Amino acid sequence: MSAAHPPVVGGAGGGLRSSQVAVAAGVNVETLRYYERRGLLAEPHRSPGGHRLYDFDSVTTLRVIKSAQRLGFTLDEVAELLEVGRHRHRPRSRDAGLQARAQAKLAEVEERITDLLTIRDNLRATLDAGCDDLIAGAGTDCCPIPFATITTRPGAAAPQDRSDA
């Protein structure tokens, strides 16, 4: 077991309490409960005292969720992938599985990389041209301004105005 994931030690009755699962999976207890409410994690059994008691697979599920998020999958996408995995015995469309979703996510990431490289190049051009004033630079040929005309990859949507975000 890696140092990043501490060993899992069960509580009384063989179940893991919320705090034990959270520590073992590297999340906080509120994240654990949020995933439970969203249906990403099965509802745990309860001890006679009312404490949540998770099975050992819950730690693995949480680690998988966090890993998928680091790969760029949204929680909705993770939920769909978990659901497909839970129904492995049913015939399914090849488009529903991890391979298809990973391929689509890879294409999305590659598009974002292309956009970021274009943005980087335009920022370098702005710096190289010595543009020092947004408005003044917009009226000269030496600056790649106005920024609204800077394009990313062909066919890409114009950058969104995030002034109210």
C-alpha positions in Angstrom: 0.0 0.0 0.0 1.4 3.4 -0.9 2.1 6.1 1.6 -0.6 8.3 0.0 -3.2 5.8 1.2 -3.1 4.8 4.8 -4.1 1.3 5.7 -7.8 0.7 6.5 -8.6 -0.6 9.9 -12.2 -1.6 10.5 -14.3 -0.6 13.5 -16.5 -2.7 15.7 -18.5 -5.1 13.7 -16.3 -5.0 10.7 -17.6 -1.7 9.3 -15.7 1.6 8.9 -16.9 4.8 10.5 -17.2 7.9 8.4 -14.0 9.4 9.8 -12.0 6.2 9.1 -13.3 6.0 5.5 -12.6 9.7 5.0 -9.0 9.5 6.2 -8.3 6.3 4.3 -9.6 7.8 1.0 -8.1 11.2 1.5 -11.3 13.1 1.6 -13.2 15.0 4.4 -16.3 13.6 6.0 -18.5 16.2 4.4 -17.3 15.1 0.9 -18.1 11.5 1.9 -21.6 12.5 2.9 -22.1 14.6 -0.2 -21.1 11.7 -2.4 -23.5 9.5 -0.5 -26.4 12.0 -1.0 -25.5 12.2 -4.8 -25.7 8.4 -5.0 -22.0 8.0 -5.9 -21.5 6.0 -2.7 -23.9 3.3 -1.4 -25.8 4.2 1.7 -24.0 2.6 4.6 -25.4 0.3 7.2 -26.0 1.8 10.7 -24.6 0.6 14.0 -27.0 0.0 16.8 -26.0 3.4 18.0 -26.8 5.0 14.7 -23.3 5.5 13.4 -22.7 5.0 9.7 -20.7 1.8 9.0 -19.2 1.6 5.5 -17.8 -1.5 3.9 -14.2 -1.7 2.8 -15.1 -1.2 -0.8 -16.3 2.3 0.0 -12.7 3.4 0.4 -11.9 2.1 -3.1 -14.9 3.7 -4.6 -14.0 7.1 -3.1 -10.4 6.8 -4.4 -11.8 6.0 -7.8 -14.1 9.0 -7.8 -11.3 11.3 -6.8 -9.0 9.8 -9.4 -11.6 10.2 -12.1 -12.1 13.8 -11.1 -8.3 14.4 -11.4 -8.6 13.0 -15.0 -11.2 15.7 -15.7 -14.4 13.8 -15.3 -17.3 15.8 -13.7 -19.2 14.2 -10.8 -22.1 13.6 -13.2 -19.8 11.8 -15.6 -18.3 9.8 -12.7 -21.8 8.9 -11.5 -22.7 7.6 -15.0 -19.5 5.6 -15.2 -20.1 4.1 -11.8 -23.7 3.2 -12.8 -22.4 1.5 -16.0 -19.9 -0.5 -13.8 -22.6 -1.6 -11.4 -24.6 -3.1 -14.3 -21.7 -4.9 -16.0 -23.8 -8.0 -16.4 -26.3 -6.2 -18.6 -25.7 -5.7 -22.3 -24.6 -2.2 -23.0 -23.7 0.1 -25.7 -19.9 0.4 -26.3 -20.5 4.2 -26.2 -21.5 4.0 -22.5 -18.3 2.4 -21.2 -15.1 3.8 -19.8 -13.2 3.4 -23.1 -15.6 5.6 -25.0 -15.8 8.2 -22.2 -12.1 8.3 -21.8 -11.6 8.8 -25.5 -14.1 11.7 -25.5 -12.5 13.2 -22.5 -9.1 12.9 -24.1 -10.4 14.8 -27.2 -11.8 17.5 -24.9 -8.5 17.8 -23.1 -6.6 18.0 -26.3 -8.9 20.8 -27.6 -8.3 22.7 -24.3 -4.6 22.3 -24.7 -4.8 23.7 -28.2 -6.8 26.6 -26.9 -4.3 27.2 -24.1 -1.3 27.1 -26.5 -3.0 29.7 -28.7 -3.7 31.9 -25.6 -0.1 31.5 -24.6 1.2 32.5 -28.0 -1.1 35.6 -28.0 0.1 36.6 -24.6 3.7 36.2 -25.6 3.0 38.4 -28.7 1.4 41.0 -26.5 4.5 41.0 -24.2 6.9 41.0 -27.1 5.1 44.0 -28.7 5.4 45.9 -25.5 1.7 46.6 -25.2 1.2 48.5 -22.0 -2.4 49.8 -22.3 -5.4 47.7 -23.2 -7.3 50.5 -25.0 -4.2 52.1 -26.7 -3.0 48.7 -27.8 -6.4 48.0 -29.4 -5.8 50.9 -31.9 -2.3 49.8 -33.0 -1.2 47.1 -35.4 1.7 46.0 -33.2 -0.5 44.5 -30.4 -2.7 41.4 -30.8 -5.6 43.4 -29.4 -8.6 43.7 -29.2 -8.7 40.4 -27.4 -12.1 39.7 -28.8 -10.6 39.1 -32.2 -8.0 36.6 -30.9 -9.1 33.2 -32.1 -8.4 29.9 -30.8 -8.7 26.7 -32.9 -10.8 27.1 -36.0 -14.5 26.7 -35.3 -14.1 27.2 -31.5 -16.6 29.3 -29.7 -15.5 32.8 -28.8 -14.2 33.2 -25.2 -17.0 33.7 -22.7 -17.3 37.0 -20.8 -16.6 36.0 -17.2 -17.0 39.5 -15.7 -20.0 38.3 -13.7 -18.6 34.9 -12.7 
